[in-house]
């Protein structure tokens, strides 16, 4: 079968052995996969958790049809249309833990659309609801809101009862589209005065919860924009891995600064994240209340070009790989 791997000279598509499902796993005939920032890290040679180095298989999520299931799997059978988080998902076939796999609701959702959901749902439900502890009536800010996970984070906040949802983007055209995905106030994180806009919108209090996909250069502005006893969840580092941090302001406001990643989580922890997400969000997924725009689709053989587009950071929403 074909799969995207990191070769000696970069990402390449080559023939590898077709996987077989373990007792608790599902074998999926992949029809579509979508890109995530972690794929860029692996493609550049950076270790991402347990994945990295020459020979590493790329991809984190996919959709397709179940071809076979392990002996311990219940509720999913061959022929089902499914989506799920699946390491190595840029391939014609992939295996993944059955607890990570969901039936695609109805007949109207395409494979391309379904492939956009798993990582965004899991990452942002965990960041907003579990780590971020969002309560109904609180305010929420998503830093880096025009990414797929950012767009999903705003929708989750609105669905779960946030009184005010804010999102940032440095691009005016992208900011103009954020309202379609639950954003009440779009902010330019490149404007040094954006924390003052947050304070004005919250009656001087500041925002209760910031889910940060940028980090580095906006870290101190986040502290300025946060309320006393606010929470900041560090999800991504689009703006860099290191930067200045105002420790005194952090202490003064008694802010909870929380780091999250899937890289150090056990399979059991990931399955629990999936379970909690489904309990809160799956009815909304089935009802079509959550959506993600597809920026562009590429064939599996063009994976290198797709990664290049993501690296340029000019897209809005998800980049999808169609697998023949």
C-alpha positions in Angstrom: 0.0 0.0 0.0 1.0 3.7 -0.4 1.9 5.7 2.7 3.6 9.1 3.3 6.8 8.7 5.3 9.8 10.9 6.1 12.7 9.8 3.9 16.3 10.7 3.8 15.6 13.7 1.5 12.2 14.7 2.9 8.6 13.5 2.7 7.9 10.8 0.1 5.1 8.4 -0.8 6.2 4.9 -1.0 5.0 1.3 -0.8 4.9 -0.2 2.7 3.3 -3.3 4.3 -0.4 -3.2 4.9 -1.1 -3.2 8.6 -3.2 -5.7 10.5 -5.5 -4.8 13.4 -4.6 -5.8 17.0 -7.5 -7.2 19.1 -8.6 -3.7 20.1 -8.0 -2.0 16.8 -9.8 -1.2 13.6 -8.3 -1.4 10.1 -9.5 1.5 7.9 -9.4 1.8 4.2 -8.5 5.5 4.1 -10.5 7.8 1.8 -9.3 11.2 3.2 -6.9 12.6 5.7 -6.3 16.2 6.9 -3.1 18.0 7.8 -2.2 19.3 11.3 0.8 21.3 12.6 2.3 18.2 14.1 2.7 16.9 10.5 4.9 19.8 9.7 7.1 19.1 12.7 7.6 15.4 11.7 8.2 16.4 8.1 10.9 18.8 9.2 12.7 16.0 11.2 11.5 17.1 14.6 10.5 14.4 17.0 6.8 14.6 17.9 6.1 12.4 20.9 6.8 8.9 19.9 6.8 9.7 16.1 9.8 11.1 14.3 13.0 10.4 12.3 13.6 8.8 9.0 10.9 6.2 8.3 8.2 7.9 10.4 4.7 7.8 8.9 2.8 11.0 8.7 -0.8 11.8 9.5 -2.9 12.1 12.6 -6.5 11.7 11.5 -8.6 10.2 8.6 -11.9 9.0 7.4 -12.8 5.9 5.3 -14.4 2.5 5.5 -13.7 -0.2 8.0 -12.1 -3.2 6.3 -11.6 -5.4 9.4 -11.8 -5.2 13.2 -9.9 -6.9 16.0 -11.4 -9.7 18.1 -12.2 -7.4 21.0 -13.9 -4.6 19.1 -17.7 -4.1 19.5 -20.0 -1.6 17.9 -17.9 -1.2 14.7 -17.9 -3.6 11.8 -16.5 -4.0 8.3 -18.2 -1.7 5.8 -18.9 1.1 8.3 -18.1 4.7 7.2 -15.9 6.1 10.0 -13.6 8.9 11.0 -11.0 8.9 13.8 -7.6 10.0 15.0 -5.2 7.6 13.5 -1.4 7.9 13.7 0.0 7.3 10.1 -3.2 8.4 8.5 -1.6 9.6 5.3 -1.8 6.1 3.8 -4.2 3.9 1.9 -4.8 1.8 5.1 -4.3 2.5 8.8 -5.0 0.9 12.1 -6.1 2.7 15.2 -7.6 2.0 18.6 -11.4 1.3 18.2 -12.1 3.9 21.0 -10.8 6.6 18.7 -13.1 5.7 15.8 -16.6 7.1 15.2 -19.3 6.3 12.7 -19.7 9.2 10.2 -23.2 10.6 10.9 -25.8 10.3 8.2 -25.1 10.1 4.5 -24.5 13.8 3.7 -21.1 14.2 5.3 -18.4 13.6 2.8 -15.1 11.7 3.6 -13.2 15.0 3.1 -15.4 16.8 5.6 -15.2 13.9 8.1 -11.4 13.8 8.0 -11.3 17.4 9.4 -13.1 16.6 12.7 -11.3 14.1 14.9 -8.2 16.0 16.0 -10.0 19.4 16.2 -12.8 18.0 18.3 -10.5 16.1 20.7 -7.9 18.9 21.1 -10.3 21.8 21.6 -12.8 20.0 23.8 -9.9 19.0 26.0 -8.4 22.5 26.0 -11.7 24.4 26.5 -13.7 22.1 28.7 -11.3 19.8 30.6 -8.1 21.8 31.0 -9.7 25.2 30.6 -12.7 24.4 32.8 -15.0 26.8 30.8 -18.3 27.5 32.7 -21.5 28.6 31.2 -21.6 32.4 31.1 -17.8 32.9 31.0 -15.8 34.6 28.3 -13.4 32.8 25.9 -10.6 33.9 23.7 -9.0 31.7 21.0 -5.5 32.8 19.9 -4.9 31.8 16.3 -8.6 31.3 15.6 -8.4 30.9 11.8 -6.8 27.5 12.0 -8.9 24.3 12.0 -8.6 23.8 15.7 -9.1 27.5 16.4 -12.4 27.5 14.4 -13.6 24.4 16.2 -12.6 25.9 19.6 -14.8 29.0 19.1 -17.8 26.8 18.1 -17.3 24.6 21.1 -17.2 27.6 23.4 -20.4 28.9 21.9 -22.1 25.5 22.1 -21.1 25.0 25.7 -22.5 28.4 26.8 -19.7 31.0 26.7 -21.2 34.5 27.0 -18.6 36.1 24.7 -16.3 34.3 22.3 -13.3 36.2 20.9 -10.8 35.1 18.3 -7.6 36.5 16.8 -6.0 36.5 13.4 -3.4 38.9 11.9 -5.1 38.7 8.5 -8.1 41.0 8.0 -9.8 38.7 5.5 -9.6 35.8 7.8 -10.9 37.9 10.8 -13.9 38.8 8.7 -14.9 35.2 8.4 -14.5 34.2 12.1 -18.1 35.3 12.9 -19.3 32.3 10.8 -17.7 30.0 13.4 -19.0 31.4 16.7 -16.8 34.5 17.0 -18.5 37.6 18.6 -15.4 39.8 18.5 -12.5 39.3 16.1 -9.1 40.8 17.1 -5.8 41.5 15.4 -3.1 39.8 17.5 -0.6 41.9 15.6 -2.0 45.1 17.1 -0.3 45.7 20.4 -3.6 47.3 21.8 -5.7 44.2 21.4 -5.7 43.4 25.2 -7.4 46.8 25.8 -10.2 45.8 23.3 -10.7 42.6 25.4 -10.9 44.6 28.6 -13.4 46.9 27.0 -15.5 44.0 25.7 -15.5 42.4 29.2 -16.4 45.5 31.2 -12.8 45.9 32.4 -12.6 42.4 33.9 -10.6 40.7 31.3 -11.2 37.3 29.7 -11.9 34.2 31.8 -10.2 31.7 29.5 -7.6 32.0 26.7 -6.8 29.0 24.6 -3.5 29.9 23.0 -2.3 28.4 19.7 0.4 31.1 19.2 2.4 31.4 22.5 5.8 33.2 22.5 5.2 36.7 21.2 1.7 37.0 22.6 2.4 35.4 26.0 2.6 38.7 28.0 -0.4 40.2 26.1 -2.4 37.2 27.1 -1.5 37.9 30.7 -2.7 41.5 30.3 -5.9 40.4 28.7 -6.7 37.7 31.2 -9.0 38.3 34.2 -7.9 37.8 37.8 -8.1 34.1 38.4 -8.3 33.5 34.6 -6.9 30.5 32.8 -4.6 30.3 29.9 -4.2 26.9 28.1 -1.1 26.6 26.0 -2.0 24.4 23.1 0.2 25.5 20.2 3.3 27.5 19.4 2.7 29.0 16.0 4.5 32.1 17.1 7.6 30.3 18.5 8.7 27.9 21.3 10.3 30.5 23.5 9.6 34.1 24.5 9.4 36.7 27.4 7.1 36.0 30.2 5.9 38.5 32.9 6.1 36.4 36.0 5.0 39.2 38.2 1.8 39.9 36.2 1.1 36.1 36.2 1.3 36.1 40.0 -0.6 39.3 40.5 -3.6 38.0 38.6 -3.2 34.5 40.0 -3.6 33.0 36.6 -3.6 29.3 35.9 -1.2 28.7 33.0 -1.9 25.2 31.7 0.1 23.2 29.2 -1.5 20.4 27.1 -0.2 18.1 24.4 -1.0 14.6 23.1 2.7 13.8 22.8 3.1 12.6 26.4 -0.4 11.1 26.9 -0.9 7.4 27.2 -3.4 5.6 24.9 -5.7 5.3 27.9 -5.6 9.0 28.4 -6.3 9.7 24.7 -9.3 7.3 24.8 -10.7 9.1 27.9 -10.3 12.5 26.0 -12.3 11.0 23.2 -15.0 9.7 25.5 -15.5 13.0 27.2 -15.6 14.8 23.9 -18.2 12.5 22.6 -20.4 12.9 25.7 -20.5 16.7 25.2 -20.2 17.2 21.4 -21.3 14.2 19.4 -25.0 15.1 19.4 -24.0 18.5 17.9 -21.8 16.7 15.3 -24.7 14.4 14.3 -27.0 17.4 14.0 -24.6 19.3 11.8 -24.1 22.1 14.3 -20.3 22.0 14.0 -18.4 22.5 10.8 -14.9 23.2 9.4 -14.1 24.8 6.0 -11.8 23.0 3.6 -9.2 25.3 2.2 -7.9 22.9 -0.5 -7.6 19.2 -1.3 -4.5 17.3 -2.6 -3.9 13.8 -3.8 -1.7 11.6 -1.5 1.1 11.8 -4.1 1.1 15.6 -3.7 1.6 15.5 0.1 4.8 17.6 0.0 2.9 20.4 -1.8 0.2 20.3 0.8 2.7 20.5 3.6 4.3 23.5 1.9 1.0 25.3 1.8 0.4 24.7 5.5 3.9 25.9 6.3 3.2 29.2 4.5 0.3 29.8 7.0 -2.0 31.5 4.5 -4.8 29.0 4.6 -8.2 29.3 6.4 -9.5 26.1 7.8 -8.3 22.6 6.9 -6.1 21.2 4.1 -7.2 17.7 3.1 -5.5 14.8 1.4 -7.7 12.6 -0.8 -6.5 9.0 -0.9 -7.3 6.9 -3.9 
